[in-house]
Amino acid sequence: MAKTGKKTIRIGMIGVGQIAQLHLQNYAKIEGVEIVAAADINAERLETAAREHNIPHTYADFRELLERDDVQAVDVCLHNNLHMPMTIAALEAGKDVYCEKPMAGAYVDAERMLRTARDLGRKLSIQLATLFSPKTRAARILIDEGRLGKVYHARSTGYRRLGRPYVDGYGARAFVSKHIAAGGALYDMGVYHIAQVLFLLGNPGPERVSGKIYQETPIDPKRKADSGYDVEELGMGFVRFGDGVTMDIIESWAVHMDAFEGSSVFGSMGGIRLEPFGFFHRVGDMVVDSRLDLRSAEHRWLNVHGIGDVYNSPQHHWIAALRGEVELLPTAEIALNTMLISEGIYLSDRLGREVGADEVREHSKSTAVV
């Protein structure tokens, strides 16, 4: 048992690269969490992570980690096309699974992950950090209280002016290779923003998708040759849901333009912009632009309403859900719809027309690397 009297949760890490460090730092802030074991094919990286985070057991083969009876849950921190095989193996080994975003490299692989978790009665959560931001929580409260009236449209935006992995001077080649990453800006950044908006809309099922992707900004020739860069730097989309609700999308790794306005939600009685956060409504004939004190709200959520730290980070929420302290947010279901939208944009671009959700499902082919 942990010092707090709460159940100790023992985690196994599959992959200890760059993104895993954020997960490990968050776990270190939660009492009663033990990182029992880690697996990675990079021996030097694995040794460094074990030393820095006091991980007692390490493996080159993730299957050996899955054989441990003292590992309750597994955290998968690998490149996109590796998510499905590792997640399925962990679920079948009797582990609950937390997986990095995007859910997988293809919709069909993501759908298999969720179906397997449900069939086996295991928990599955996807790293959607934007769902746990104070801005998202405040927006959800405003929507749930009916302050926006009828919500009818949303906008998902993400911006980098010159921020393509590897070719712009940071990150690994794998981020810009379809063989490993399956997609570019939409899978790297867009998943966070699309999922955030879907969460605020109540995660409606997409019915039709149209879109276009681009790779037009010049790249250093040597970097392009070294990387095999073959993913999009700019993704655009338009999504139709039921009841006349719609969403437009723009996600940029590289574009000759200053910053886009943040994602937003439009309602008949009010609207919300997430970055910078604003609530826009009307009192009689007076148009009101409201700025909310989110720092004060965070303090009250934590100290007055007794919510505690279960939304402080995705890892805090995951551990609380494993302990049965809170119902797990439907991150896997939201991530699956995000996959459907992104793959719909790719298919629409390829076919040159709007596509239906069932059409996207029928065209989806596994990209998993086993």
Backbone torsions as a table, in degrees:
resi	resn	phi	psi	omega
1	MET	NA	149.8	178.3
2	ALA	-79.3	166.5	179.4
3	LYS	-58.3	-30.7	-178.0
4	THR	-75.7	-9.1	-174.8
5	GLY	87.3	-2.9	178.2
6	LYS	-83.9	156.5	179.7
7	LYS	-60.5	132.7	176.0
8	THR	-73.7	131.0	178.3
9	ILE	-107.8	125.6	-177.6
10	ARG	-108.1	122.4	-172.0
11	ILE	-112.0	144.6	169.5
12	GLY	-115.6	132.1	-179.5
13	MET	-98.3	128.5	171.8
14	ILE	-110.0	103.2	-172.8
15	GLY	98.8	125.2	-178.9
16	VAL	-129.2	33.4	180.0
17	GLY	-78.1	-154.4	-171.4
18	GLN	-57.3	-51.4	-175.4
19	ILE	-70.5	-28.4	179.6
20	ALA	-63.5	-27.5	-179.3
21	GLN	-62.8	-37.5	177.0
22	LEU	-64.6	-43.2	178.0
23	HIS	-60.0	-46.7	-178.3
24	LEU	-63.8	-38.0	177.7
25	GLN	-64.3	-39.5	178.2
26	ASN	-68.9	-41.3	177.7
27	TYR	-60.3	-36.2	-178.8
28	ALA	-64.4	-20.5	-179.8
29	LYS	-86.0	-6.3	-174.3
30	ILE	-108.1	118.1	179.2
31	GLU	-66.0	142.0	176.7
32	GLY	85.0	14.7	175.9
33	VAL	-110.7	129.4	177.9
34	GLU	-120.3	126.9	171.2
35	ILE	-88.3	100.0	-171.4
36	VAL	-77.4	-39.3	-172.9
37	ALA	-153.6	159.5	177.2
38	ALA	-143.7	149.3	178.1
39	ALA	-131.6	137.9	177.1
40	ASP	-162.9	144.0	179.8
41	ILE	-79.3	-13.8	177.6
42	ASN	-90.1	102.3	-173.1
43	ALA	-62.4	-40.4	-178.8
44	GLU	-66.4	-44.5	179.1
45	ARG	-63.8	-39.2	-179.9
46	LEU	-65.4	-42.9	178.9
47	GLU	-62.9	-42.1	179.5
48	THR	-63.2	-46.5	-179.4
49	ALA	-63.1	-40.5	-179.8
50	ALA	-63.8	-40.2	179.9
51	ARG	-68.7	-45.3	-175.4
52	GLU	-72.0	-29.1	-174.7
53	HIS	-115.7	12.9	176.0
54	ASN	54.0	49.6	178.6
55	ILE	-93.4	115.6	-170.1
56	PRO	-75.0	-26.7	-174.0
57	HIS	-126.4	131.6	-179.0
58	THR	-130.9	150.1	-176.7
59	TYR	-142.4	142.5	171.6
60	ALA	-80.0	-27.9	-178.9
61	ASP	-108.1	117.6	-177.0
62	PHE	-62.3	-24.5	-179.4
63	ARG	-63.3	-32.6	177.4
64	GLU	-67.3	-36.7	176.0
65	LEU	-62.4	-42.5	-177.3
66	LEU	-66.3	-18.5	179.0
67	GLU	-77.8	-11.7	-177.0
68	ARG	-73.8	127.5	178.7
69	ASP	-73.6	-21.2	-176.6
70	ASP	-89.3	3.2	174.6
71	VAL	-96.2	112.2	-178.6
72	GLN	-83.8	-40.8	-175.6
73	ALA	-137.2	151.7	-177.6
74	VAL	-118.7	140.3	177.3
75	ASP	-112.5	114.9	-176.6
76	VAL	-96.1	112.8	-179.0
77	CYS	-122.7	70.7	-177.3
78	LEU	-128.3	176.3	178.0
79	HIS	-70.2	158.9	-164.9
80	ASN	-52.2	-47.3	-175.1
81	ASN	-74.8	-3.2	175.0
82	LEU	-97.0	-10.1	-174.2
83	HIS	-61.1	-49.3	-174.5
84	MET	-63.0	-51.6	-178.2
85	PRO	-59.9	-41.6	-178.9
86	MET	-68.8	-40.4	-179.8
87	THR	-65.6	-45.3	179.2
88	ILE	-61.1	-44.2	179.5
89	ALA	-60.6	-42.1	-179.5
90	ALA	-68.1	-43.0	177.9
91	LEU	-60.7	-43.8	-179.2
92	GLU	-69.1	-20.7	175.5
93	ALA	-84.7	3.5	176.8
94	GLY	87.6	19.6	-179.2
95	LYS	-103.7	145.1	164.9
96	ASP	-75.3	150.7	-171.6
97	VAL	-130.2	131.8	169.5
98	TYR	-111.6	127.8	-173.4
99	CYS	-128.6	142.2	176.0
100	GLU	-63.0	161.7	174.7
101	LYS	-87.1	162.5	-16.2
102	PRO	-64.6	168.6	-173.5
103	MET	-56.0	-39.9	178.7
104	ALA	-161.5	-172.3	177.2
105	GLY	-87.8	-15.5	-178.5
106	ALA	-146.5	151.2	-179.5
107	TYR	-56.8	-43.9	-176.6
108	VAL	-61.3	-34.8	178.0
109	ASP	-71.8	-41.2	179.1
110	ALA	-64.5	-41.2	180.0
111	GLU	-63.0	-37.6	178.2
112	ARG	-64.6	-38.9	178.7
113	MET	-59.9	-48.4	-178.0
114	LEU	-67.6	-41.1	179.3
115	ARG	-62.4	-42.1	-179.6
116	THR	-64.3	-43.6	179.0
117	ALA	-59.7	-43.0	-180.0
118	ARG	-66.6	-44.0	-178.4
119	ASP	-62.1	-35.1	-176.7
120	LEU	-93.3	-3.8	179.9
121	GLY	68.6	31.7	180.0
122	ARG	-105.4	156.7	175.2
123	LYS	-83.7	140.1	175.8
124	LEU	-136.4	124.8	178.5
125	SER	-131.4	147.2	-178.5
126	ILE	-115.4	141.9	-178.2
127	GLN	-69.3	94.1	176.3
128	LEU	-120.6	79.2	-170.6
129	ALA	-60.9	-31.3	-176.9
130	THR	-64.2	-22.6	179.4
131	LEU	-67.7	-18.6	-174.3
132	PHE	-105.6	6.5	178.9
133	SER	-75.1	148.9	176.6
134	PRO	-56.6	-32.7	179.6
135	LYS	-65.2	-41.9	178.4
136	THR	-66.2	-42.3	-179.8
137	ARG	-63.6	-41.7	178.9
138	ALA	-65.7	-42.1	179.6
139	ALA	-62.9	-41.2	-179.5
140	ARG	-64.3	-38.6	177.2
141	ILE	-62.0	-46.3	179.8
142	LEU	-60.7	-41.7	179.5
143	ILE	-67.8	-47.0	-178.3
144	ASP	-63.4	-30.1	177.7
145	GLU	-81.1	-0.7	176.9
146	GLY	80.2	13.8	-175.6
147	ARG	-73.0	-14.2	175.4
148	LEU	-95.7	-7.0	-175.2
149	GLY	70.2	-138.6	178.3
150	LYS	-80.2	118.0	177.6
151	VAL	-83.1	125.7	-174.0
152	TYR	-127.6	-17.4	179.9
153	HIS	-151.8	150.7	176.4
154	ALA	-142.1	157.1	-179.9
155	ARG	-127.7	129.0	177.2
156	SER	-110.1	119.7	-177.3
157	THR	-131.5	146.5	174.2
158	GLY	-148.8	139.7	-169.4
159	TYR	-136.4	129.6	158.7
160	ARG	-137.0	136.9	179.4
161	ARG	-79.0	-41.3	178.2
162	LEU	-151.0	78.6	-172.2
163	GLY	-139.3	42.8	176.2
164	ARG	-80.0	130.1	179.5
165	PRO	-56.0	147.1	178.9
166	TYR	62.7	-58.6	-174.1
167	VAL	-68.0	-20.2	175.3
168	ASP	-105.4	15.2	166.5
169	GLY	101.8	9.8	176.1
170	TYR	-147.9	160.0	176.2
171	GLY	78.3	175.3	-173.6
172	ALA	-96.2	158.5	177.2
173	ARG	-58.1	-32.4	-174.3
174	ALA	-57.9	-26.9	-178.6
175	PHE	-67.2	-21.2	-175.3
176	VAL	-115.4	20.3	179.2
177	SER	-115.9	121.7	178.3
178	LYS	-59.2	-32.0	-177.8
179	HIS	-60.1	-33.1	-178.9
180	ILE	-105.5	-45.2	-172.7
181	ALA	-94.4	-22.9	179.2
182	ALA	73.2	-29.4	179.5
183	GLY	-154.7	174.6	-176.9
184	GLY	-109.2	-113.7	-174.3
185	ALA	-57.1	-38.6	-178.3
186	LEU	-66.5	-36.0	-179.4
187	TYR	-85.3	-31.0	-177.9
188	ASP	-78.7	-51.1	-176.6
189	MET	-110.3	-41.4	-172.6
190	GLY	-57.3	-33.6	-180.0
191	VAL	-56.5	-39.1	179.7
192	TYR	-63.8	-44.9	-173.7
193	HIS	-78.5	-41.5	177.7
194	ILE	-63.4	-44.8	179.8
195	ALA	-62.8	-39.6	178.9
196	GLN	-59.7	-44.8	-180.0
197	VAL	-69.4	-41.9	177.4
198	LEU	-58.5	-41.4	178.8
199	PHE	-59.7	-43.5	-179.8
200	LEU	-69.1	-29.0	178.4
201	LEU	-82.1	-6.9	-176.8
202	GLY	90.4	18.8	179.2
203	ASN	54.3	57.4	176.5
204	PRO	-70.3	153.2	178.3
205	GLY	-79.0	127.1	176.8
206	PRO	-62.8	141.3	176.9
207	GLU	-107.7	-42.2	179.3
208	ARG	-142.9	146.9	-176.6
209	VAL	-137.6	137.6	169.7
210	SER	-131.9	152.4	-178.4
211	GLY	-174.9	175.7	-179.4
212	LYS	-150.1	142.2	175.5
213	ILE	-121.3	154.8	-175.2
214	TYR	-137.6	151.7	167.8
215	GLN	-144.7	87.4	-170.9
216	GLU	-121.9	-23.4	-176.1
217	THR	-73.3	131.1	-177.0
218	PRO	-56.5	146.6	-179.9
219	ILE	-125.2	141.7	173.8
220	ASP	-52.4	125.3	-173.8
221	PRO	-55.5	-41.1	-179.2
222	LYS	-67.0	-43.1	178.6
223	ARG	-62.6	-40.0	-179.9
224	LYS	-64.8	-43.4	179.5
225	ALA	-65.7	-42.6	-179.2
226	ASP	-63.5	-37.5	-172.7
227	SER	-87.5	-25.5	-171.7
228	GLY	66.1	31.2	-174.5
229	TYR	-48.0	114.3	-179.1
230	ASP	-142.1	31.1	177.9
231	VAL	-121.7	171.0	-175.5
232	GLU	-79.7	147.9	173.1
233	GLU	-103.4	-16.2	179.5
234	LEU	-143.0	126.8	177.4
235	GLY	-123.5	134.9	-179.9
236	MET	-125.8	142.9	179.5
237	GLY	-156.4	161.4	173.4
238	PHE	-139.0	128.3	-173.9
239	VAL	-122.4	134.7	174.7
240	ARG	-108.2	127.0	174.4
241	PHE	-107.4	-174.6	175.2
242	GLY	-73.7	167.4	176.7
243	ASP	59.0	27.3	175.0
244	GLY	75.8	8.1	179.9
245	VAL	-80.1	139.6	-177.5
246	THR	-135.8	165.3	176.3
247	MET	-145.7	136.7	169.4
248	ASP	-112.7	152.8	-170.0
249	ILE	-134.7	135.4	166.1
250	ILE	-141.5	125.6	-177.1
251	GLU	-135.3	120.9	-172.6
252	SER	-121.9	131.8	163.6
253	TRP	-92.6	-30.9	-175.9
254	ALA	-155.0	123.1	178.9
255	VAL	-161.1	140.4	-180.0
256	HIS	-82.3	78.5	-177.5
257	MET	-164.2	153.7	174.6
258	ASP	-78.2	179.7	-167.6
259	ALA	-60.3	143.4	173.7
260	PHE	-78.2	156.6	170.7
261	GLU	-68.1	155.7	-176.6
262	GLY	-70.5	167.9	177.6
263	SER	-57.1	153.8	-174.0
264	SER	-150.6	161.4	177.9
265	VAL	-131.6	131.1	-177.1
266	PHE	-109.7	130.8	176.7
267	GLY	-129.7	167.1	-177.7
268	SER	-66.5	-26.7	-177.0
269	MET	-112.0	-7.3	-178.8
270	GLY	-177.9	169.7	178.8
271	GLY	-142.4	158.8	-179.1
272	ILE	-129.5	132.3	166.8
273	ARG	-111.0	135.7	-173.3
274	LEU	-86.8	-28.0	-177.4
275	GLU	-146.8	110.9	-8.8
276	PRO	-69.1	151.4	-172.6
277	PHE	-67.9	131.6	176.3
278	GLY	-152.7	147.2	176.5
279	PHE	-117.7	121.5	-172.9
280	PHE	-116.7	123.8	-177.4
281	HIS	-153.8	-166.3	-176.6
282	ARG	-140.8	140.9	173.0
283	VAL	-120.1	105.7	-173.8
284	GLY	60.7	-124.4	178.2
285	ASP	-92.0	4.4	-176.1
286	MET	-97.0	124.3	175.5
287	VAL	-82.7	128.8	-173.9
288	VAL	-120.5	126.5	171.6
289	ASP	-108.9	110.4	-173.2
290	SER	-102.9	137.4	170.8
291	ARG	-109.4	124.8	-175.4
292	LEU	-98.5	143.3	178.2
293	ASP	-85.7	89.6	-176.3
294	LEU	-73.6	-26.9	178.3
295	ARG	-64.6	-43.1	176.7
296	SER	-64.4	-39.3	179.2
297	ALA	-62.9	-43.0	177.9
298	GLU	-58.3	-43.5	-179.8
299	HIS	-60.9	-43.4	-178.4
300	ARG	-71.4	-38.9	176.3
301	TRP	-57.4	-40.8	-175.3
302	LEU	-77.8	-43.6	-167.5
303	ASN	-107.1	-20.7	-178.1
304	VAL	-102.0	-46.1	-174.4
305	HIS	-90.7	-2.9	173.6
306	GLY	70.1	21.9	179.3
307	ILE	-69.8	-30.4	-179.7
308	GLY	74.7	-155.1	-173.2
309	ASP	-98.4	18.4	-172.0
310	VAL	-71.7	-7.2	174.4
311	TYR	-119.6	14.2	-177.9
312	ASN	-66.7	-29.3	177.4
313	SER	-159.5	164.7	175.3
314	PRO	-57.8	-35.7	-179.2
315	GLN	-70.2	-39.3	175.6
316	HIS	-58.1	-43.3	-178.3
317	HIS	-68.0	-41.5	179.8
318	TRP	-60.1	-46.9	-179.4
319	ILE	-65.1	-42.1	178.3
320	ALA	-61.2	-38.5	178.8
321	ALA	-68.2	-39.1	177.7
322	LEU	-63.8	-31.8	178.5
323	ARG	-81.9	-7.3	-178.5
324	GLY	79.8	16.9	-178.0
325	GLU	-84.3	-20.1	-176.0
326	VAL	-152.2	149.4	176.1
327	GLU	-75.0	131.0	-177.8
328	LEU	-64.5	126.3	174.6
329	LEU	-59.2	146.4	-174.5
330	PRO	-76.9	56.8	-177.4
331	THR	-62.8	-35.7	-179.6
332	ALA	-67.6	-41.7	178.6
333	GLU	-65.4	-40.8	177.9
334	ILE	-67.0	-42.6	179.0
335	ALA	-62.6	-35.3	178.9
336	LEU	-65.4	-43.5	176.9
337	ASN	-66.7	-33.1	175.0
338	THR	-63.0	-40.9	175.9
339	MET	-61.2	-42.5	-179.4
340	LEU	-61.5	-41.6	179.4
341	ILE	-67.0	-47.3	-178.4
342	SER	-63.3	-45.2	178.8
343	GLU	-67.2	-30.0	175.3
344	GLY	-64.4	-38.6	176.5
345	ILE	-63.8	-43.7	178.7
346	TYR	-62.1	-43.7	-179.0
347	LEU	-67.5	-42.3	177.8
348	SER	-60.1	-42.0	177.8
349	ASP	-61.9	-41.6	-177.5
350	ARG	-69.1	-39.0	-177.2
351	LEU	-90.7	-16.3	179.1
352	GLY	74.5	28.9	-179.4
353	ARG	-159.6	169.7	174.3
354	GLU	-67.8	145.7	-179.5
355	VAL	-127.5	151.9	177.2
356	GLY	-88.4	159.7	-178.3
357	ALA	-61.2	-42.2	179.2
358	ASP	-64.5	-33.8	177.4
359	GLU	-65.0	-39.9	177.6
360	VAL	-62.4	-44.8	179.6
361	ARG	-60.8	-42.2	-178.3
362	GLU	-66.6	-34.7	-178.2
363	HIS	-83.2	-17.2	-173.0
364	SER	-65.8	128.1	179.3
365	LYS	-121.7	140.3	-178.9
366	SER	-60.1	136.8	174.6
367	THR	-114.8	11.6	-173.1
368	ALA	-63.0	138.9	174.4
369	VAL	-104.2	114.7	-176.0
370	VAL	-96.2	NA	NA
